[in-house]
Amino acid sequence: MLAELGDEAKLLAGGQSLIPLMKLRFANPQHLVDLNFIPGASYIQEDGATLKFGALTRHAEIENSKIAAKIPILHDCAAGIADVQVRNRGTIGGSLAEADPSGDWAAVLMTLATEVRCLGTNGERTVPLPDFIQDAYSTALAHDELLSEVSVKMPPKGSGGAYIAFKRSAPVYPTASAAVQVVMDGDTCKDAAISLGCVGLMAIKAKEAEAALRGKPIDRKTIAAALEASREAADPQTDMRGSADYKRQLVGALVKQAIEIAVRRARGEQVEVSHLYA
Ligand SMILES: Cc1cc2nc3c(=O)[nH]c(=O)nc-3n(C[C@H](O)[C@H](O)[C@H](O)COP(=O)(O)OP(=O)(O)OC[C@H]3O[C@@H](n4cnc5c(N)ncnc54)[C@H](O)[C@@H]3O)c2cc1C
């Protein structure tokens, strides 16, 4: 249908980004192609060492899924998106396809080995997430393609992760957020992935901050170095959520907390994570 209807057609998933944009007249598609009529587009499956999510899987389904909880950072993310109403309608596929710089899923999934499946009139292709999201509101999808599945590799043994966002209230996007995934070997951090949300046009992979942890013991000194490197990596804009300087300070504090919880989880502790509300 997308190929038939051309540029004037848009896909509708949960409608939690598209419908508000249409109400504001920022989007005015001539045709809506509703994915909600496609059976079997919503699922959470464990396939060997990979978790697979159908594009139409709602945030609330991921929040309540025992399979998704095997990667705790996925639960942190799903449970913290907006409020119950938005989580009951919004989908993981719609969130990644929208590529909103303030969206939670991209920041979290960038810390994991994530691929998205794109389906179009020319067949199927699999794209690693870092290549899929190309800019703010811009992805690798062609007009006649849809995102059909998100797949995430289970992190190796000794892994732990945490996602923390700072918000003014539940039904708004975060001011800043931090996603951290570590692999521990005793007190040494074997590997680390750190991604920053809402402080740039896309989720930012804080590579220097990752390097500050990798191969080192996690202590006050290495955490301070990672926090400082994260502030350097952030590229925030001043807006109604706060000044650029404020967001830079904030994201460092969130990275610090997320590292501490990720390490505790890697050691087998059950730690509940909740977003921070102003
Ligand atoms: C009040 C409110 C607060 C919110 N707060 C947050 C928040 O804190 N964090 C957060 O991450 N999100 C937040 N959201 C957004 C929410 O998570 C959306 O669900 C999500 O961004 C888009 O998913 P959707 O399924 O609703 O997509 P839709 O709105 O239906 O579609 C969004 C865009 O993606 C395209 N699209 C949808 N599905 C596909 C697909 N499978 N393949 C290709 N293109 C597709 C559509 O054509 C459209 O352009 C909020 C929304 C609202 C209304």
The ligand as a Gaussian input file, in Angstrom:
#p B3LYP/6-31G(d) Opt

LIG

0 1
 C        2.086000      12.484000      26.098000
 C        3.171000      11.654000      25.462000
 C        4.351000      11.452000      26.155000
 C        5.371000      10.677000      25.596000
 N        6.516000      10.479000      26.307000
 C        7.489000       9.697000      25.810000
 C        8.672000       9.425000      26.569000
 O        8.848000       9.859000      27.699000
 N        9.612000       8.633000      25.980000
 C        9.453000       8.088000      24.733000
 O       10.329000       7.369000      24.259000
 N        8.344000       8.311000      24.028000
 C        7.352000       9.086000      24.520000
 N        6.217000       9.303000      23.787000
 C        6.124000       8.736000      22.431000
 C        5.665000       7.290000      22.448000
 O        6.663000       6.453000      22.989000
 C        5.336000       6.802000      21.040000
 O        4.652000       5.644000      21.222000
 C        6.465000       6.516000      20.084000
 O        7.375000       7.539000      19.948000
 C        5.939000       6.249000      18.669000
 O        5.345000       5.021000      18.623000
 P        3.912000       4.812000      18.025000
 O        3.716000       3.348000      17.928000
 O        2.923000       5.584000      18.800000
 O        4.099000       5.404000      16.534000
 P        3.157000       6.305000      15.625000
 O        2.866000       7.593000      16.317000
 O        2.008000       5.515000      15.116000
 O        4.165000       6.553000      14.409000
 C        5.318000       7.357000      14.581000
 C        6.059000       7.463000      13.239000
 O        6.692000       6.239000      12.908000
 C        6.149000       5.683000      11.685000
 N        6.015000       4.247000      11.952000
 C        5.322000       3.673000      12.974000
 N        5.519000       2.342000      12.963000
 C        6.354000       2.089000      11.935000
 C        6.955000       0.893000      11.436000
 N        6.725000      -0.309000      11.988000
 N        7.773000       1.000000      10.361000
 C        8.032000       2.202000       9.804000
 N        7.493000       3.355000      10.231000
 C        6.686000       3.295000      11.292000
 C        4.832000       6.408000      11.456000
 O        4.530000       6.512000      10.075000
 C        5.139000       7.792000      12.048000
 O        5.854000       8.568000      11.142000
 C        5.182000      10.082000      24.311000
 C        3.993000      10.285000      23.614000
 C        2.987000      11.064000      24.184000
 C        1.692000      11.249000      23.426000

